Amino acid sequence: MKGAIANCMAKLVIDKRGIDIWEKVLENAGLDKNTKFLVIQDIDDNTVMKVINSVCTVLNKSFQKTANAFGIYWMNYYAPKLYPIYFENPKTAKEFLLRMNEVHNQITKNIKNASPPSFEYEQPDEKTLIITYKSKRDLMIFFIALIQGVGKYFNENLTIIQTGKNKVKIIFPF
C-alpha cells in the first residue's frame, strides 16, 4: 500500500488529537513513535492495517467510525492538497466518482508499484450510479467512507447502499 494512506491517517490523528496521541498509536502498533510515512513509500498492507487498528484502540473508536473519519478527511482536506489537479474539473459527486478509474490509471503510471482499486460502473438512471469495487485489499468499508467524503466535498446528500460484497448503489439528490 502506498504511504499516502498512512500519511493521511497520521495527519488526521495529529490534527484532531495531537502528536502525543499519534505517537501512542504508533507505539501501540509496534512501531517507533518517530515513524514517518512518505506519500509514495511502499508500506506493507499489514503494517497499515496495524496502524488503523491501533487508531481504533487508542481513540476507543470503532473501525467503522475510524473509516468514516478517514473518508471525510481524505476527500475534504488531504487529497485536495496532495492531488489538486483531480479536483479542478468535476462539478458534482457523480462526475468525480466516474473519473476514479482514470485517476487511478494515471496514478499507477506515475507512481512505482501503485495498485489502487478499479471500478465498474452501471447507470440505471440519471440519479443512480452502481459501482463495483475491485481490489485485492477488500477495504469496502473505506471505499464507502470515501464516497461519503465525496458527497460532503460536493455538498451533496448522497444515499449509499451496499448491495453486495463489493458493490454499492449511490442515489444522487438532483
LINLIN-V441759 format. One record per helix or strand. SS is the DSSP state (~ for helix, > for strand). FROM is the first residue (numbers start at 0). TO is the last residue. If there is no record, write none. Layout:
ss = {SS & SS}
from = {FROM & FROM}
to = {TO & TO}
This chain:
ss = {> & ~ & ~ & > & ~ & ~ & ~ & ~ & ~ & > & > & ~ & > & >}
from = {1 & 2 & 18 & 41 & 44 & 62 & 83 & 92 & 99 & 117 & 127 & 139 & 158 & 166}
to = {1 & 16 & 27 & 41 & 58 & 81 & 86 & 97 & 109 & 124 & 133 & 152 & 163 & 170}
